[in-house]
Amino acid sequence: MGFVEGVHREQMVMFPQSLDEYIGEENPVRFIDAFVDSLDLRVLGFERAVPKETGRPPYHPGVLLKLYLYGYLNRIRSSRKLEREAQRNVELMWLLGKLTPDFKTIADFRRDNGQPIRAVYREFTQVCRGLGLYGGELVAIDGSKFKAANSRDRNYTKGKLQRLNKRADKKIEEYLKGLDEADGEEQDSEKPTVEELQEKIEWLKRRKEVYAELQEKMDESGESQVSLTDPDARSMKLGYSRGTDVAYNVQISVDAKHKLIVDHEVTNECNDARQLSSMAVRAREVLEVESLEVVADKGYYSQTEIQDCVDKDIVPYIPKKDTSSSSRAGLYGKKEFRYDAENDCYWCPAGKALPYSYQTTSNGQEVRVYVASGCGKCALKDKCKQSNSSRRIKRWVHEAVLEEMAQRVRAEPDKVKQRKSIVEHPFGTIKRSMDQGYFLTRRLCNVRAEMSLTMLAYNIKRALRLKGTQELIAALPT
């Protein structure tokens, strides 16, 4: 019994096969082809969607968009790799009509069409809405750091510049001492020569001038750090004891029904504290619902952001992290004091009232201050305050909103736990399975276009698994 035999390379056939015969009915490239053909690329704003009457004919933007969608679906993002695939890949030969654009044309297309590419992502979101793939009831919001095209060595913070300056001064001092010793001794062949020491000193002085320029640049811009390769990238903490890296903060909102991404954004803010409201409002607008429940982790807990959500008919579920300095010191924190709305006072653990005293501004927010009396004679004083002054409790003027949310979180703990399974699924797939946890392009406008292609590829892969190629094609507008 022999092996499975292939066809001989020089075997002649009477009727040659067409490219279409190599592409099955459920092959994803058939959907890519139909989806791009269904778009009005001129209305979406793609450059060269309408060719000029004179000059060399350009590639149709639909051809390059198909190439990128295929690439991102198949872990091929580099313009040079896409150029090579277009020349040898049968699926791309079918998809592009055997066109083979060069890498410069491919790269320029992504660079020049950032906003239109983001618009294409929204068009596919509408296709998914038409198929009922979004529940539109519960959305999870989270952020993750994606590595920028900027090394740590080419990122400088104020603290890093201070350390580098001190190190340079110390080295210069050592080399100057070496020069003094060299003047009074015979030249040792194992030690640096006078000329070598002088060169090193001059090099360090030039480095100090560079550090001074960077410091001046930060002072003028008001920024706390500067990146040389990608000026928009920032050094960020990665979390979970994974140190720091030069990255961008990618925000996504994910629908709970099928873990499809609703919306996304790329920012260079180092934390998530100011992202909740904007992401939640955009998710509600994309889903076109009047009200929406949103769940996020403790990093999104911000009083003003939560208030903004409630004002815009969004119901947030965010657990609160205990940041009380009293709790950290082992004393009673604010959570041990119960607010009495009817009497407008707080009740302390000893059962004494803290009545309202006055209103002031703290950290830019209007707060009401409640002050206790008789704390010096209280039996629980040592557990409440380290000083002899009376205990004070500050209450934000809109704190009732936070208390209502805390009640929701306690009443539905499973909803908060569900967050991880909803929103970390896309990030895990994108970073591991799709190998797209880092950016190839530079500057915020370009990485946003790149991330739109990544998010679109994820949603297409998810929708294809849920509905199949032919059903997706049937749902496209004609």
N, C-alpha and C positions, 0 to 999 in steps of 0.2 A: 504494500500500500504506500503510495507516494505522497508528496506534499501538494498543497494547493498551487496550481500553476498560474502564472501571470501571462499577459499578452506580450508577445515579442515586440521589441521596440520598432523593428522595421516591417512589421506586419501591415500590409496595405488593406484598406477597407473600401468597399465600393461607394458607400454613402457615409461621408464623415459626420461625426456627431457634432451637434451645435453646442455652444456654451450653455444654453438653457437646459440641456439635458443633464448637466452636472449639478444643477441647483434644484434640490428637492422642494416640494410645495410648502413644507414647514421650515425651510431654511430662513433664519432671521434676516438675511440680506434682502429677501423679498419684501419684508415689512419696511426696512430702511428705505428701499427704493420707492415704495408706495407712499410712505410718510412724507419724504422730502418732496416728492412730486405733488403732494396735496397742498403744500405750503405756497403762499404768495410771497416769494422772497423779496419782491420789490416793496411790498407794503411793510414787511418786517424790517426793512432798512439795509439789506445786504448791498455792499458795494458791487458795482458792475452787474447788477441784476438786469439792467437795460444796457446792452452794448452800444458803444459809440459807432458812428457811421464810418469813421476813418481810423486808421491805425491798425495794429496787430490785434486780431480777435482774442479776447481773454477766455479763460475757462469759465464755464457757467458756474455761479456760486453753489448751485445744487450739486454739482459733481464733487466739489471740495467738501461740502457739508456731508455728503454720503461717505466720503473717504474718512473723515474724522469720526463720524458715528460708528462706522465699522471698526476703526482703530480702537476707540475707547471701549467698545464692547468686547474686544479681543486683546486687551492689555497691550496695545500698540499706540503710544502717544507721540513718540519722537517723529518729527517731520522727515528725517532721513530714513527712518525705518518704514514710514508710510510710503515714501518714494520707492523703496526697494520692494515692498509688498505689492504695490500696484503693477510692478513689472513681472511678478512671478506667481501671484496668488490668483487662482481660478475664480474664486468668489468675487474678488475685486475686479477682475477682467470683465465679469458679467455685470457687476454693479456700475462700473464706470465706462462701459463700452470700450474697453481696452485703452482708455486714455491713461497717460503716465505723466502727471505733472511733476515738476522737479521740487526738491525739498524747500527751496526759497519761496516758491509760489504757495506751497502748502503752509509754511510757517507764517507768511504774510497774511494769509486768509484768516487765521485764528487771531492774529494781532489786530487786524483792521476791522473785525466784525464782532467785537465784544458784546455790544448791546443786542444786535440781531440774534446772536447765539443764545443769549439769555431769553430772548423772546421765543425762540424755538422750544426751549424747555417749557415755557408756560403753555405753548400750543399743545404739547403732548400731555400736560397736566389736564387740559380740557378734554382731550380724548379719553383719558382715564376716568374723569368725572362722568362723561357720557356713558361709560360702561359700568358705572356704579362701583368702581374700585375704591373710592374714598367713602368712609363712613360719615365724616363731617361732624362727629360728636366729641371725640376726645383726640387731642393732639399732644404729643410729647416734644419738648424742646430741649436741645442739648448742644454743646459745643465741643470741638476736638481740635487739637493743634496739628497742623500739616506743615511739614518741614519746607522752608523756603530755599531758593537757590542762592543762599548766602551762608558762608561758613561762620562758625563761632569766632574764628580769628579775625574776621572782617566786620565784626559787630563790637561797638564800644559803648559802654555806659559810663556815667560820671565816676562811679566807684572803680571801674576797670582802668580808666585813664589815670586816676590817682595812684593806683597800684603800679601801673606801668611807669609813671613818672618817678615814683620812689625807687623802683628797681633800676631805672636808668641812672638816677643820681648816685645810687650806691655803686653801680658798675663804674661810672665815671670817676668816683672817688678812689676805687680800687686801682683803676688804670693810671690815675695821676700819681698814686703812691708807687705804682710799678715804675713810672717814669723817673721819680725821684731816686728810687733804688738803683735804676739802671745807670743814672748819672754818676753814682759813686762807686760802682762795681764794674768789674770786667764783664763783658757780654757772655751770658750763659746760653749755649746753643739750644737748651731745652726750653728756655723762657722766650716769650714774645719779644721781638726787637722793638726799638724805640719807634721806628716807622709804623710797625704793626699796631702798637699801642695808640699812637696818634690817630691812625685810621679808625680804630674802634671808637675812640673818643669823639671824633668828628661824626661818625655814623650815629652814635647815641644822641648827639646834639641835634642832628637833623630829625631823628625820631621824636625828640622832645618838641621840636617846632611843629611836627605833624600833630602831636597830641594837643598842643596849644590851639591849633587851627580847628581841630575837632571839638574841643571844649567851647571855643568861641561860637562855632556853628550851632551847638546845642543851646547855648545861652541865648542866641538870637532867635532861634526857632521855638524855644520853650519846651523842646523835647528832652526826655531824660536819657535817650540813647540814639545812636546813629549807626546805620548799616551802609557799607560802602558798595557792595555788589548789587543789592536790591534795597534802595533807599526806603521803601515802604515796609520792609520786614522788621520784626522786633524780636528780641530775646524774651522767651516766655517760659514759665514753669509748665512742665508736662504733667505734673500731678503724680500721685501714688509713688513718691520717692524715686521718680525717674529723671530728676535733675531738670536742666533747662536746655533749650535749643532755640535757634533763630527760626521763627515760624510765623504762620498766620493762624488766626482763630476762625475756624469754619463753623458757622451756626446752621442748624437744620431744624425744621419742624416736620414731624412724621405722624401720619394718620394711623390710628390704632387698628383699623380694620384689616389691612393687608401690609402694613409697614411700608407703604409707599411714601416717598418724600413729597411733602406739600410745597415747601419753599426752602430757600437756602440763602446764605449771605456769607461773604468773606470779609473779615475785619482784622485790623492790626491792634485792636485793644487786647490787653493781656489777660483780662478776666471776663466773666459773663455777666457781671452785676448790672450792666446797662443795656442788655440785649433782649430782655423778656418782652417788654411791651411792643417793640417794633416787630419782632418775629411773630408774636401772637396775633397782632392786628393784620399783618400781611397774610398769615395763614387763614384767618377768617375771611378776608377778601378773596383769596384764591378759591376757597371752598364755597363762597357765596352763601354763607349761613348767617342768621341773625345773631346767634349766640354760640359760644364754643367753650368747651372745658379744656384747660391747658395744665399739663403737669410738667414740672421741672425739678432739678435737684437743688440742694441748699445754696449752691453758688449763685443762683438767680434771685435769692431773697433780697429784695430792695423795696423799701416802703413806697417810694414814689412810683416805681415800675408796677408794683401790685395795684396801687391806686389807679394808675392809668389804665390798666387792664379792666378793672371793675367799671370804670367810667365808660368803657367802650364795649360793654356787654360780653366780656370774657371772664370766665370763672376760673381763677387760678388755684392750683393745688401745689403748694411749695412748703416743704418742711423747714422749720426755722433752726438755724444753728445758734447755740447758746454762746453769745459773745460778751456776756456780762463780766466785767472785771471783778465784781464781788464773788461770782460763782468760781472764777479761777483762783480766787484767794481763799476758797473754802467757806465763804460766808453766804448768807441768804441772798439770792439773786432776785431780779424783778419777778420771775415766774412764781416765787413763793408768796407774792403779794397779790391779793384778789381785788379786782376792780368792782366797785358797786356803782352801777350806772344810775340807779334811782337816787342815791344820795351824793353822787359825784365825789367819791372818795375811794381810797384803797384801804384794805384791811391787812394788817401785818400778821406774821405767824403768831404773835403774842395776843392777837385779838383786839389790838388798838387801831383806831381809825387815823388815816393820813388825809386830812381834808385838803381841798384845792386851795392854793395860796396865791399863785400869780402865773402869768403867761409870758413866755420869752422866746427867743430864737436860739436854736442849738444846731450847729452844723448846717445852717441854711434852712432849717425847718421850724415851723411854729410848734412849740410844745407847751403843755400845761404842767405846772410843777405842784406836787403834793408833798407837804411837809408834816412830819410827825412831831409830837411833843411828849416830853417826859421820858425820852430814850435813856437818860442817864440812870434812872432807877429801874429800868426793865431787866428782868431776869435773863432774857435772851440777848442782851446787848453784845456780849462777846461773839455771838454767832451772826450778828447783824452788821456791826460796824466796828472798825478798828480805832476810830477817833471818838471823842466825846460829843461831837456835833450831832444834831438831829438827822434822822434818815430822810432822804428826799427821793421821790420817784418822779421821773419825767414821763409824760404821756403825750405822744404825737396827737395832733388835733384830729387826725383821721384814723386813729388806732383801732376804731371799731371794725374797720375793713380787715385789719390783720387778725383781730380776734375771731371774726366770722370765718376767715380762711383756716385758722388753727382748729376751729370746731369741725370744719369739713375734713381736714386731714385726719383728725382723730376718729371721725365717724366712718371714713372710707380709707383705711390704711392700705388695702389691696390696690387701690388706684395709684397710690404713690409707688408701691412696689412694682406695678406694671410698667412704670416708666422705663426701667432698664431694659426690659425685653422688647419694648417698642423702638426706642431710639438708638440703642447701641447695636442693634442688628444691622442697620445700614452702614454705620461707621466701621463695624467689623468686616463686612463684606467688601466695602470700598478699599480699606487698607490692606486686608489680607488676600482675599480671593481675587480682587481686581488689581492689586498692587499699585494703588493710586493714592498713597498716603503722603505724597510729596509733590511739589510743584516743579515744572520744567521752565516756566516763564518767570519774568520779573515784573515788578510794579503791580499795584493793587488792581488797576483796570484789567490787566492781562491775566492775573491769577483768578479773577472773578469769571472771566470767559472760560478759562480752563476748567474751573470747578463746575460751571454750568454743564459742560460736556460730560464730566464725570457723573454728576447727579442725573443727567438725562440718560446716560448709559445704564445706571443702576435701575432707574424706573422702567426703562425698556426691558431689561432682563427680567425684572420682577413681573411686569405685565405679560410678557411672552410666556412665562411659566404658568401664570394664572389663567390666561385666555387662549394662548396659542397664536401662531402667525396669522392664519386665515381669518380668525374672528377679529383680531386687531385691525387687519386690513379692511374688513367689512365695516368697521366702526369709523373709519376715516371720512372726513367731509369730502364730498364730491364737487 
